[in-house]
């Protein structure tokens, strides 16, 4: 409670100028605009529409696959490129122009796979390779099935994942486990092995370990949208997210909003803490900073 109050006070200096200063609003999907229902609630859609009516560009930045995120991009009527795979893939759905694709190197993907397939880990992890916006797995596990249902993606089971690395580099590598402690240990261990210059390592939810190219994170992607495409500065950007993979874009933006359901470490870096996803926190944040 005390941290939330302090964070809300931190927003006071920017709240008054927000409406006319913000030119770009960037939104995460899961845990931010889409909750358990896997859809965007009407109050959130209405708030986004109202922000766009004031001339504010709205974009999606997600860890999801491009084609899994596309319906959310369409639901909010965004005309900006879609940021997928934590920023490793930035593509304009209207023109199909690929602005950025930064895959994990083939060598690094092999090294990660070797690590995941150690005897003590192999049976505990579901490993996902994303290549050409397709999902490749060793086998269809329970975790993979649940993931594919939420993402509306059909996974391709190939047995040995090394065979898909023969001619391709994965856009993202993901390891799933329903034991959060295993994922935390995995993240900690691999951060000791690889520097940020070698791999970008994060969690998008507590049970998802994710690895991308070192320059592929939402902060760099939002910077590209803002500075390269729109010609605006961080002070003209507002970002809203709920998890560790949103950290860099929250740090970048002039106004950063963490959802009420975000981990404490993410709430601590935000300008303001919104209500939870179940309380349509994005709509409340847009009203506070962009519409009032």
C-alpha positions in Angstrom: 0.0 0.0 0.0 2.8 2.4 0.9 4.6 1.7 -2.3 1.5 2.2 -4.4 0.9 5.6 -2.7 4.5 6.7 -3.4 4.2 5.7 -7.0 1.0 7.5 -7.4 2.6 10.6 -6.0 5.4 10.2 -8.5 2.9 10.5 -11.3 1.6 13.9 -10.2 4.3 15.9 -12.0 3.4 14.3 -15.4 -0.4 13.8 -15.1 -1.3 17.4 -15.9 0.7 17.5 -19.2 -0.1 14.0 -20.3 -3.1 14.6 -22.5 -1.3 17.0 -24.9 2.3 15.5 -24.5 1.6 11.8 -25.2 1.7 10.8 -28.8 2.2 7.1 -28.5 0.5 4.6 -26.2 2.0 1.1 -26.1 0.1 -1.8 -24.5 1.0 -5.3 -23.5 -1.6 -8.1 -24.1 -1.7 -10.8 -21.5 -2.4 -9.6 -18.0 -2.8 -6.0 -19.3 -5.5 -5.8 -21.9 -6.5 -9.5 -21.9 -7.2 -11.5 -18.8 -8.6 -14.9 -18.2 -11.2 -14.4 -20.9 -8.4 -14.0 -23.5 -10.4 -11.0 -24.9 -10.3 -7.2 -24.4 -13.2 -6.0 -22.3 -15.4 -3.2 -23.7 -14.4 -0.5 -21.2 -10.8 -1.0 -22.3 -11.7 -0.9 -26.0 -13.7 2.3 -25.5 -10.9 4.0 -23.6 -8.4 3.1 -26.4 -10.8 4.4 -29.0 -11.2 7.6 -27.1 -7.4 8.0 -26.9 -7.1 7.4 -30.7 -9.8 10.1 -31.2 -7.4 12.6 -29.6 -4.7 11.8 -32.1 -2.7 9.4 -30.0 -1.2 6.4 -31.8 -1.8 3.1 -30.1 0.4 0.0 -30.5 0.7 -3.5 -29.2 4.0 -4.9 -27.7 3.8 -8.5 -26.7 5.8 -11.7 -26.2 3.2 -13.5 -28.3 3.7 -14.8 -31.8 2.8 -12.3 -34.5 -0.2 -14.2 -35.7 -1.4 -14.9 -32.2 -1.3 -11.2 -31.4 -2.8 -10.0 -34.7 -6.5 -10.2 -33.5 -5.7 -7.9 -30.6 -4.0 -5.4 -32.9 -7.1 -5.5 -35.1 -9.5 -5.3 -32.1 -8.0 -1.9 -31.1 -7.8 -0.7 -34.6 -4.1 0.0 -34.5 -2.4 1.5 -37.5 1.1 1.0 -36.1 3.4 -1.9 -36.7 2.8 -4.8 -34.3 5.6 -5.7 -31.9 5.7 -9.4 -31.3 8.2 -11.9 -29.7 9.4 -9.3 -27.1 10.4 -7.0 -30.0 12.3 -9.6 -32.0 9.6 -9.3 -34.7 8.2 -5.9 -35.7 5.8 -6.0 -38.7 3.1 -3.8 -40.2 0.0 -6.0 -40.6 -1.5 -3.7 -43.2 1.5 -3.5 -45.6 3.2 -6.7 -44.4 6.4 -4.7 -44.2 8.9 -6.3 -41.8 10.6 -3.5 -39.8 12.7 -5.8 -37.7 13.5 -9.5 -37.3 16.2 -10.4 -34.8 16.4 -14.2 -34.3 18.5 -16.2 -31.8 21.6 -17.5 -33.5 21.6 -21.1 -34.4 24.6 -21.8 -32.2 22.9 -20.2 -29.2 19.7 -22.1 -29.8 21.7 -25.4 -29.8 23.4 -24.4 -26.5 20.1 -23.6 -24.9 18.6 -26.9 -26.1 21.6 -28.8 -24.7 20.9 -27.1 -21.3 17.2 -27.8 -21.3 17.9 -31.5 -22.2 20.1 -32.2 -19.2 18.7 -35.4 -17.5 17.5 -33.4 -14.5 15.5 -30.9 -16.6 14.4 -32.7 -19.7 11.3 -34.3 -18.3 10.3 -31.1 -16.4 10.3 -28.6 -19.3 8.2 -28.1 -22.4 10.6 -26.4 -25.0 9.2 -24.2 -27.8 11.1 -23.0 -30.8 9.4 -20.2 -32.9 10.5 -20.2 -36.6 8.8 -18.3 -39.4 5.9 -17.5 -37.0 5.3 -21.3 -36.5 5.6 -23.1 -33.2 7.9 -26.2 -33.1 8.0 -28.5 -30.1 9.5 -31.9 -29.2 6.1 -33.3 -28.2 2.6 -32.0 -27.2 2.7 -31.7 -23.4 -0.1 -30.6 -21.2 1.6 -27.2 -20.9 2.0 -26.9 -24.7 -1.6 -27.8 -25.2 -2.8 -25.1 -22.8 -0.5 -22.6 -24.4 -1.7 -23.5 -27.9 -5.3 -23.1 -26.9 -4.9 -19.7 -25.5 -2.7 -18.6 -28.4 -4.9 -20.2 -31.1 -1.8 -21.8 -32.6 -1.3 -25.4 -33.7 2.1 -26.6 -32.5 4.2 -28.8 -34.8 5.7 -31.8 -32.9 9.1 -32.8 -34.5 10.7 -35.0 -31.8 14.3 -33.7 -31.9 14.2 -30.0 -32.2 17.7 -29.9 -33.6 16.4 -30.9 -37.0 14.5 -27.6 -37.3 17.7 -25.7 -36.7 19.4 -27.1 -39.7 18.3 -24.3 -42.0 16.7 -21.8 -39.6 17.2 -19.6 -36.6 14.4 -19.3 -34.0 12.8 -15.9 -33.4 12.4 -16.9 -29.8 13.1 -19.9 -27.5 10.7 -20.6 -24.6 10.7 -23.2 -21.8 7.5 -23.8 -19.9 7.1 -25.5 -16.5 4.2 -25.3 -14.1 6.7 -25.2 -11.2 7.6 -21.5 -10.9 10.7 -22.3 -8.8 12.1 -24.3 -11.6 11.6 -21.4 -14.0 13.2 -18.9 -11.5 16.2 -21.2 -11.1 16.5 -21.6 -14.9 16.5 -17.9 -15.4 19.0 -17.3 -12.6 21.3 -20.0 -13.8 21.3 -18.9 -17.5 21.8 -15.2 -16.5 25.1 -16.4 -14.9 26.1 -18.1 -18.1 25.1 -15.5 -20.6 25.6 -11.7 -20.6 22.9 -9.3 -21.8 25.1 -8.8 -24.9 24.6 -12.5 -25.7 20.9 -13.1 -25.0 17.9 -11.3 -23.7 16.4 -13.5 -20.9 13.1 -12.8 -19.2 9.8 -14.1 -17.9 6.5 -13.1 -19.5 4.5 -15.0 -16.8 5.8 -16.9 -13.8 5.9 -20.2 -15.7 7.5 -19.0 -19.0 11.2 -18.6 -19.4 12.0 -16.7 -22.7 15.2 -16.1 -24.6 15.6 -13.7 -27.6 18.3 -11.9 -29.5 20.2 -9.4 -27.1 18.7 -6.4 -28.9 15.2 -7.8 -28.9 13.2 -6.4 -26.0 10.1 -4.2 -25.7 12.1 -1.2 -24.6 14.2 -1.1 -27.8 11.1 -1.9 -29.9 9.1 1.0 -28.4 12.1 3.3 -28.9 12.0 2.3 -32.6 8.3 3.0 -32.9 8.6 6.3 -31.1 11.9 7.8 -32.4 12.3 6.2 -35.8 8.7 6.0 -37.0 7.0 8.9 -35.2 9.9 11.2 -34.5 8.9 11.6 -30.8 10.8 11.3 -27.6 10.3 9.1 -24.5 8.4 12.0 -22.8 5.8 11.6 -25.6 5.3 7.9 -24.8 3.1 6.0 -22.3 3.4 2.3 -21.8 1.3 -0.1 -19.8 2.4 -3.6 -18.8 2.2 -6.3 -16.1 5.3 -8.4 -16.1 9.1 -8.7 -16.2 9.2 -8.7 -20.1 7.6 -5.2 -19.9 10.4 -3.8 -17.7 12.4 -2.1 -20.5 9.4 -0.4 -22.1 8.3 0.9 -18.7 11.7 2.3 -18.0 11.8 3.9 -21.5 8.5 5.8 -21.4 7.8 9.2 -20.0 4.7 7.7 -18.4 4.9 4.1 -17.3 1.9 2.3 -15.9 2.2 -1.1 -14.1 -1.0 -3.1 -13.6 -2.2 -3.9 -10.1 -1.6 -7.6 -10.8 2.1 -6.9 -11.7 4.9 -8.3 -9.6 6.2 -5.8 -6.9 9.5 -5.3 -8.8 7.6 -4.1 -11.8 5.3 -1.9 -9.9 8.3 -0.3 -8.2 9.7 1.2 -11.5 6.4 2.5 -12.8 5.1 6.1 -12.7 1.7 4.8 -11.5 0.0 1.6 -10.6 -3.3 0.9 -12.2 -6.1 -1.3 -10.9 -5.8 -5.0 -11.9 -6.8 -6.5 -15.2 -10.0 -7.7 -13.7 -10.8 -4.1 -12.8 -10.1 -2.8 -16.4 -6.9 -1.1 -15.1 -5.9 0.0 -18.6 -9.2 1.9 -19.1 -8.6 3.7 -15.7 -5.0 4.6 -16.7 -6.0 6.0 -20.0 -8.8 8.0 -18.4 -6.4 9.4 -15.8 -3.5 10.3 -18.1 -4.9 10.8 -21.6 -8.6 11.7 -21.3 -9.1 13.8 -18.2 
